[in-house]
Amino acid sequence: LSVALPTARDLRLTACLEDELVTQGVYESQPQRRHRERALELLSEAVETWVHLVSAGKGKGLDVEASLLTFGSYRLDVHSPDADIDCLLVAPGHCDRSYDFFVVFLHVLEQRSDVTELQPVPDAYTPVVKFRLNGIAIDLLFARLVVPSVPRRLVDVFGDRRDDPLLAKLEPSD
């Protein structure tokens, strides 16, 4: 391990490596990036539809929100062009995993013509719904906070803090 700045040779070799990675198609193009972003927008719309449907059915009103977060290689921006997007749906406390997520949300997804290969895995160690949305592979996990509504921009609430009081309200499991 060296703490020295890179030499001119190091910089040339890095540039050559990056050129080769581009040639090999390791990096995502701008159109591919926009396509992924659009898939996440469509998923956010489905989440909004779902949380309003569940909330209205439980007498909670339509001002309830849920949050969709990305994590893993996509969030770190180190994914390959064909990698899936790992997402976490953070829902308010009145939404449960077994019925509201694995039955009602699946029904919302099944109604969409842009959703294919829908595969719920409720009994896995980490329950997940796998599917393709607009051709993009998505792995969607579920968590709920014991709060009446989860801000859509949960990142704005948490920022970089890991000790936020809302985290104490996370349900470990259903």
C-alpha positions as CSV (number, residue, x, y, z in Angstrom):
1,L,0.0,0.0,0.0
2,S,1.3,3.4,-1.0
3,V,0.2,6.8,0.1
4,A,2.2,8.4,-2.8
5,L,0.4,10.2,-5.5
6,P,0.0,8.3,-8.8
7,T,2.9,8.7,-11.3
8,A,2.4,9.6,-14.9
9,R,2.8,5.9,-15.8
10,D,0.0,5.0,-13.3
11,L,-2.3,7.6,-14.8
12,R,-1.6,6.3,-18.4
13,L,-2.2,2.7,-17.2
14,T,-5.5,3.7,-15.5
15,A,-6.6,5.5,-18.7
16,C,-5.8,2.4,-20.8
17,L,-7.7,0.2,-18.3
18,E,-10.7,2.5,-18.5
19,D,-10.6,2.6,-22.3
20,E,-10.6,-1.3,-22.3
21,L,-13.5,-1.4,-19.9
22,V,-15.5,0.9,-22.1
23,T,-14.6,-1.3,-25.2
24,Q,-15.7,-4.4,-23.3
25,G,-19.1,-2.8,-22.5
26,V,-18.6,-2.9,-18.7
27,Y,-20.0,0.7,-18.3
28,E,-23.6,1.6,-18.9
29,S,-24.4,4.1,-21.7
30,Q,-26.4,7.2,-21.1
31,P,-29.5,5.7,-22.8
32,Q,-29.2,2.6,-20.7
33,R,-28.9,4.7,-17.6
34,R,-32.0,6.7,-18.5
35,H,-33.8,3.4,-19.2
36,R,-33.0,2.2,-15.6
37,E,-34.1,5.5,-14.1
38,R,-37.4,5.3,-16.0
39,A,-37.9,1.8,-14.6
40,L,-37.4,3.1,-11.1
41,E,-39.9,5.9,-11.8
42,L,-42.4,3.3,-13.0
43,L,-41.8,1.3,-9.8
44,S,-42.3,4.4,-7.7
45,E,-45.7,4.9,-9.4
46,A,-46.6,1.3,-8.6
47,V,-45.6,1.8,-5.0
48,E,-47.7,4.9,-4.7
49,T,-50.7,3.2,-6.2
50,W,-50.2,0.3,-3.8
51,V,-49.8,2.3,-0.6
52,H,-52.9,4.4,-1.5
53,L,-54.9,1.2,-2.2
54,V,-53.8,-0.5,1.1
55,S,-54.2,2.7,3.1
56,A,-57.7,3.5,1.8
57,G,-58.7,-0.1,2.5
58,K,-57.7,0.3,6.1
59,G,-59.3,3.8,6.5
60,K,-56.0,5.7,6.6
61,G,-56.7,8.2,3.8
62,L,-54.8,9.0,0.6
63,D,-52.1,11.2,2.2
64,V,-50.1,8.2,3.2
65,E,-46.7,7.6,1.5
66,A,-44.1,4.9,1.2
67,S,-40.5,5.2,0.2
68,L,-38.5,3.3,-2.4
69,L,-34.8,3.0,-1.8
70,T,-32.0,1.5,-4.0
71,F,-29.0,-0.3,-2.5
72,G,-26.2,-2.6,-3.7
73,S,-24.2,-2.2,-6.8
74,Y,-26.8,0.1,-8.5
75,R,-26.8,2.5,-5.5
76,L,-22.9,2.4,-5.4
77,D,-22.9,3.0,-9.2
78,V,-20.7,-0.1,-9.8
79,H,-23.2,-2.2,-11.6
80,S,-22.8,-3.8,-15.0
81,P,-25.3,-2.8,-17.8
82,D,-27.3,-6.1,-17.3
83,A,-27.3,-6.2,-13.5
84,D,-30.5,-6.1,-11.5
85,I,-31.5,-3.2,-9.3
86,D,-31.9,-4.0,-5.6
87,C,-34.7,-2.0,-4.0
88,L,-36.3,-1.7,-0.6
89,L,-39.9,-0.6,-0.2
90,V,-40.2,1.1,3.2
91,A,-43.9,1.1,4.1
92,P,-45.9,2.6,7.0
93,G,-46.8,0.4,10.0
94,H,-50.3,-0.5,8.8
95,C,-48.9,-2.3,5.8
96,D,-47.8,-5.9,6.4
97,R,-45.5,-8.1,4.4
98,S,-47.5,-11.3,4.2
99,Y,-50.7,-9.9,2.7
100,D,-50.3,-6.3,1.7
101,F,-46.8,-6.8,0.1
102,F,-46.9,-10.4,-1.2
103,V,-50.6,-10.4,-2.3
104,V,-51.8,-6.8,-2.9
105,F,-48.6,-5.4,-4.3
106,L,-48.1,-8.5,-6.5
107,H,-51.6,-7.9,-7.8
108,V,-50.7,-4.2,-8.6
109,L,-47.6,-5.5,-10.5
110,E,-49.6,-8.2,-12.3
111,Q,-51.9,-5.5,-13.7
112,R,-49.0,-3.7,-15.4
113,S,-48.1,-4.8,-19.0
114,D,-44.5,-3.7,-18.5
115,V,-44.0,-6.2,-15.7
116,T,-42.7,-9.7,-16.6
117,E,-41.1,-12.7,-14.9
118,L,-42.9,-11.9,-11.6
119,Q,-41.6,-14.2,-9.0
120,P,-42.4,-13.8,-5.3
121,V,-40.1,-15.6,-2.8
122,P,-41.9,-15.0,0.5
123,D,-40.3,-17.9,2.4
124,A,-36.6,-17.0,1.7
125,Y,-34.3,-15.9,4.5
126,T,-34.7,-12.5,3.0
127,P,-38.2,-12.4,1.5
128,V,-38.1,-10.8,-2.0
129,V,-40.1,-10.2,-5.1
130,K,-38.2,-10.6,-8.3
131,F,-39.4,-9.3,-11.6
132,R,-38.6,-7.3,-14.7
133,L,-40.0,-3.9,-15.1
134,N,-39.7,-2.3,-18.6
135,G,-37.1,-5.0,-19.2
136,I,-35.0,-4.1,-16.2
137,A,-34.5,-6.9,-13.5
138,I,-35.6,-5.7,-10.0
139,D,-35.2,-7.4,-6.7
140,L,-37.6,-5.8,-4.3
141,L,-37.5,-6.2,-0.5
142,F,-40.0,-5.0,2.1
143,A,-39.6,-3.2,5.4
144,R,-42.0,-1.2,7.5
145,L,-41.7,1.5,10.0
146,V,-44.1,1.9,12.8
147,V,-45.2,5.3,11.6
148,P,-48.4,6.4,9.9
149,S,-46.6,7.5,6.7
150,V,-43.1,7.2,5.3
151,P,-41.8,10.2,3.5
152,R,-41.1,9.3,-0.2
153,R,-37.7,10.9,0.1
154,L,-36.6,8.9,3.2
155,V,-33.0,9.8,2.4
156,D,-33.9,13.4,3.2
157,V,-35.1,12.3,6.7
158,F,-32.1,10.0,7.4
159,G,-29.3,11.9,5.6
160,D,-26.1,10.2,6.5
161,R,-27.1,9.5,10.1
162,R,-27.3,5.9,11.2
163,D,-28.7,6.6,14.6
164,D,-32.0,8.3,13.5
165,P,-34.9,7.6,16.0
166,L,-37.0,6.3,13.0
167,L,-34.6,3.4,12.7
168,A,-35.6,2.2,16.1
169,K,-39.1,1.8,14.8
170,L,-38.2,-0.7,12.1
171,E,-40.1,-3.9,12.4
172,P,-37.6,-6.8,12.5
173,S,-40.1,-9.1,10.7
174,D,-43.9,-9.6,10.3
